[in-house]
Amino acid sequence: MASGRTDLAWKHCVSVDGKTRKLKCKYCEKLLIGGVYKLKHHLTGTSKDVGACVSVLEDVKKSMLDTVLNLQWSLLSKSISIEESNIGQT
């Protein structure tokens, strides 16, 4: 992968077209379209939009799950914060 891609998920895939949207899982070789977002959900098995990887190592699965959960928590926290500030303005 090109330098500058700091997300840990990049070490678990190969870019098919040299870009960031088409990736191939290093564990099962499944082609994923949707970037590292889809790759993380593929590795963790947390999304209905992409099948779970059956060959991923358990420590990789846990690491990616931690990452996905942290991102979701961060987005939820931001959403709650925005709603609370909007309520305070009325």
C-alpha positions in Angstrom: 0.0 0.0 0.0 1.1 3.5 -0.6 2.7 5.4 2.2 0.4 7.9 4.0 -2.3 5.3 4.6 -2.1 5.1 8.4 -5.2 2.9 9.1 -4.1 -0.5 10.4 -6.6 -2.2 8.1 -4.4 -1.5 5.1 -2.0 -4.3 6.2 -4.8 -6.8 5.8 -5.6 -6.2 2.1 -4.1 -5.6 -1.3 -5.3 -2.8 -3.6 -6.7 -4.3 -6.8 -6.5 -1.1 -8.9 -3.9 0.9 -7.1 -6.6 3.0 -5.5 -8.5 2.8 -2.2 -12.0 1.4 -3.3 -11.2 -2.0 -4.7 -9.4 -4.2 -2.2 -8.7 -7.9 -1.8 -8.6 -9.5 1.6 -5.2 -11.1 2.3 -6.9 -13.9 4.2 -9.6 -15.2 1.9 -8.8 -13.2 -1.3 -12.4 -11.9 -1.5 -12.7 -8.8 -3.6 -14.3 -5.9 -1.7 -15.5 -2.7 -3.2 -15.9 0.1 -0.7 -12.5 0.7 0.8 -11.2 -0.1 4.3 -14.7 0.6 5.8 -16.0 -2.6 4.0 -12.8 -4.4 4.7 -13.1 -3.8 8.5 -16.7 -5.1 8.5 -15.6 -8.1 6.3 -12.8 -9.0 8.8 -15.1 -8.6 11.8 -18.3 -10.1 10.3 -20.4 -7.1 11.6 -22.2 -6.0 8.4 -25.0 -7.5 6.4 -23.6 -5.6 3.3 -20.4 -7.7 3.2 -19.8 -11.3 4.0 -17.6 -12.3 7.0 -14.1 -13.5 6.3 -13.8 -17.2 7.3 -10.0 -17.2 7.3 -9.1 -14.2 9.4 -7.0 -14.7 12.4 -8.8 -14.2 15.7 -6.4 -11.5 17.0 -6.9 -9.5 13.7 -10.7 -10.0 14.0 -10.7 -8.6 17.6 -8.4 -5.7 16.6 -10.6 -4.7 13.7 -13.7 -5.1 15.9 -12.2 -2.7 18.5 -11.5 -0.2 15.7 -15.1 -0.5 14.3 -16.7 -0.1 17.8 -14.5 2.9 18.6 -15.4 4.6 15.4 -19.1 3.9 15.9 -18.9 5.2 19.5 -17.2 8.3 18.3 -19.9 9.0 15.7 -22.6 8.4 18.2 -21.0 10.7 20.7 -20.7 13.5 18.1 -24.3 13.0 17.1 -25.5 13.3 20.7 -23.4 16.3 21.2 -24.9 18.0 18.1 -28.4 17.2 19.2 -27.9 18.5 22.7 -26.4 21.8 21.3 -29.5 22.1 19.0 -31.9 21.6 21.9 -30.1 24.3 23.9 -30.6 26.8 21.1 -34.4 26.5 21.0 
